[in-house]
Each structure stands twice: as structure tokens, then as C-alpha cells.
Amino acid sequence: MPAVVARNERCPLCGTEFDAEGQGCRPSCPMAKGCRVICCPSCGYSFPQEAGVAGGLRRLFDRLKEKRGHAP
């Protein structure tokens, strides 16, 4: 399983949008290899990067919200 996928993410805590590449799990963590946890560079909140169908659907709904002007 690949680790963090390089794409734009939005922090669910502070709302900052950032490139997920290089924001992955801490290298000192024994489970860092293949981990999909990313860390917001703004507030430090760690959360799992969604992948597969669930991640694709969330990104699609987020884009639709932005087009309609209902983004947070």
C-alpha cells in the first residue's frame, strides 16, 4: 500500500488547504512505512488521508460545494 498521495488536502480542524506530499507520518513512528496519516502544517492536527472510493466521493462533493458557493 502506498503512503501519502501527493494531492491537495483540507484540514478538517482549521480548514487550511495544503499539498499532502511531505506532510506524512513522522519518520520516527514504527508504523510510518505505508501510513496514510498526514499532519496539517498550520495547526499540527493529524488525520488519515482518505483513499479509494470514499476519498474520491468526498473530493467530488467538496468541488460541487465550492462551485455552488457553499464551501466552509
C-alpha positions in Angstrom: 0.0 0.0 0.0 1.5 3.4 -1.0 1.9 6.0 1.7 0.5 9.6 1.4 -0.7 10.5 -2.1 0.5 13.9 -3.3 -2.6 16.0 -3.7 -4.3 19.0 -2.1 -6.0 18.3 1.2 -8.1 20.4 3.5 -7.5 20.2 7.3 -10.8 19.2 9.0 -9.8 21.1 12.1 -8.6 24.5 10.8 -9.7 24.4 7.1 -6.2 25.1 5.7 -5.7 23.7 2.3 -2.2 22.3 1.6 -0.2 19.8 -0.5 -0.1 16.5 1.3 3.3 15.5 -0.1 5.9 15.7 2.6 3.2 16.0 5.3 3.1 12.3 6.1 3.5 10.4 9.3 6.6 11.1 11.5 9.6 9.0 10.3 10.3 8.1 13.9 7.0 6.2 14.2 7.5 2.4 13.9 4.5 2.2 11.6 5.5 5.1 9.3 6.0 3.0 6.2 2.7 2.8 4.3 0.9 5.1 6.8 -1.7 7.4 5.4 -1.8 9.8 8.3 -1.0 13.4 7.3 -0.3 16.4 9.5 -1.6 19.9 8.9 1.3 22.3 8.6 -0.8 25.1 10.0 -2.3 23.7 13.2 -0.5 20.3 13.6 -3.7 18.2 13.5 -3.0 14.7 12.3 -5.7 12.8 10.3 -5.9 9.9 7.8 -5.8 10.7 4.1 -8.9 9.3 2.5 -8.3 6.9 -0.4 -10.2 4.9 -2.9 -14.0 5.4 -3.5 -14.6 7.3 -0.2 -11.8 9.8 -0.9 -12.9 10.3 -4.4 -16.5 10.9 -3.5 -15.5 13.4 -0.8 -13.4 15.4 -3.2 -16.2 15.4 -5.8 -18.7 16.7 -3.2 -16.3 19.3 -2.0 -15.8 20.6 -5.6 -19.5 20.7 -6.1 -20.0 22.7 -2.9 -17.3 25.2 -4.0 -18.9 25.7 -7.4 -22.2 26.5 -5.6 -20.6 28.8 -3.1 -21.3 26.7 0.0 -17.7 26.0 0.9 -16.8 26.5 4.6 
